[in-house]
Amino acid sequence: MIRSEQAGKVAVLTIDAPDSRNALTLDLSARLAAEVARAEADEGTHALVVTGAPPSFCAGADLSALGEAKEEGLRAIYEGFLSVARCKLPTIAAVGGAAVGAGLNLALAADVRLAGPRAKFIARFLELGLHPGGGMTWMLQRAVGRQRAIAMTLFGEVLDAPAAEAARLTMRTVDGDHEQLLEAALALAAPAAEAPRELVIATKASMRATAAEPDHEAAVNIEIAPQLASLDSPEFADRLNRLRSRISRDSAGRAIK
């Protein structure tokens, strides 16, 4: 199953199939995509965390499903992690165990990755006699660079938690158990949860657009319209008034002293 829990304004999606090390079946991929869509549609959700029930993160695609898959079946398996990649909300992968094959794709699909001490990142496609799929070569090269991506994909290099952090595949390693890893992911998500939802969505959209722009001036032009919209928003006016009130109180307090 895919467990969906709400932690304030953050949706936490857990692949819960420990007997198969959270391998993605056609059904699980469809359920994951549905839960991502539900979170995107929920005005009370500002960010999303995806994880796997311990001890694994995701062991890849279910091999029996792969063995029978044609193009339609492959694309159906992709849909779970691609829904995370396409998500308009900011996303965090909390990787507490092995992320293998399609599980590596799922981790790569998130905007930010946090690792537990037992995390491992393994391509394993060639070991199975299988060509990589789901855009893995594109995502991995952008995450770790061409040389490390080749080492992982063609030469089978496995990154444990310290190596993944050193390669910038993960942002950091969180010491402790799975609950502490989730706590760290929720703490990371907190500023997005507290910000106006439309501002969070617009900012992520701008970051996607500017990532493909080599020119600074083009980035300025991409950002100007949503920034002007935010200046006119009631949320900005309210927060600005609160900030001015706090500055005024602090100034008055210093004057009295």
Rosetta blueprint (number, residue, H / E / L):
1 M L
2 I E
3 R E
4 S E
5 E E
6 Q E
7 A E
8 G L
9 K L
10 V E
11 A E
12 V E
13 L E
14 T E
15 I E
16 D L
17 A L
18 P H
19 D H
20 S H
21 R L
22 N L
23 A L
24 L E
25 T L
26 L H
27 D H
28 L H
29 S H
30 A H
31 R H
32 L H
33 A H
34 A H
35 E H
36 V H
37 A H
38 R H
39 A H
40 E H
41 A H
42 D L
43 E L
44 G L
45 T L
46 H L
47 A E
48 L E
49 V E
50 V E
51 T E
52 G E
53 A L
54 P L
55 P L
56 S L
57 F L
58 C E
59 A L
60 G L
61 A E
62 D L
63 L H
64 S H
65 A H
66 L H
67 G H
68 E H
69 A L
70 K L
71 E H
72 E H
73 G H
74 L H
75 R H
76 A H
77 I H
78 Y H
79 E H
80 G H
81 F H
82 L H
83 S H
84 V H
85 A H
86 R H
87 C L
88 K L
89 L L
90 P L
91 T E
92 I E
93 A E
94 A E
95 V E
96 G L
97 G L
98 A E
99 A E
100 V E
101 G L
102 A H
103 G H
104 L H
105 N H
106 L H
107 A H
108 L H
109 A H
110 A L
111 D L
112 V E
113 R E
114 L E
115 A E
116 G L
117 P L
118 R L
119 A L
120 K E
121 F E
122 I E
123 A L
124 R L
125 F L
126 L H
127 E H
128 L H
129 G L
130 L L
131 H L
132 P L
133 G L
134 G L
135 G L
136 M H
137 T H
138 W H
139 M H
140 L H
141 Q H
142 R H
143 A H
144 V H
145 G L
146 R H
147 Q H
148 R H
149 A H
150 I H
151 A H
152 M H
153 T H
154 L H
155 F L
156 G L
157 E L
158 V L
159 L E
160 D E
161 A H
162 P H
163 A H
164 A H
165 E H
166 A H
167 A L
168 R L
169 L L
170 T L
171 M L
172 R E
173 T E
174 V L
175 D L
176 G L
177 D L
178 H H
179 E H
180 Q H
181 L H
182 L H
183 E H
184 A H
185 A H
186 L H
187 A H
188 L H
189 A H
190 A H
191 P H
192 A H
193 A H
194 E H
195 A L
196 P L
197 R H
198 E H
199 L H
200 V H
201 I H
202 A H
203 T H
204 K H
205 A H
206 S H
207 M H
208 R H
209 A H
210 T H
211 A H
212 A L
213 E L
214 P L
215 D L
216 H H
217 E H
218 A H
219 A H
220 V H
221 N H
222 I H
223 E H
224 I H
225 A H
226 P H
227 Q H
228 L H
229 A H
230 S H
231 L H
232 D L
233 S L
234 P H
235 E H
236 F H
237 A H
238 D H
239 R H
240 L H
241 N H
242 R H
243 L H
244 R H
245 S H
246 R H
247 I H
248 S H
249 R H
250 D H
251 S H
252 A H
253 G H
254 R H
255 A H
256 I H
257 K L
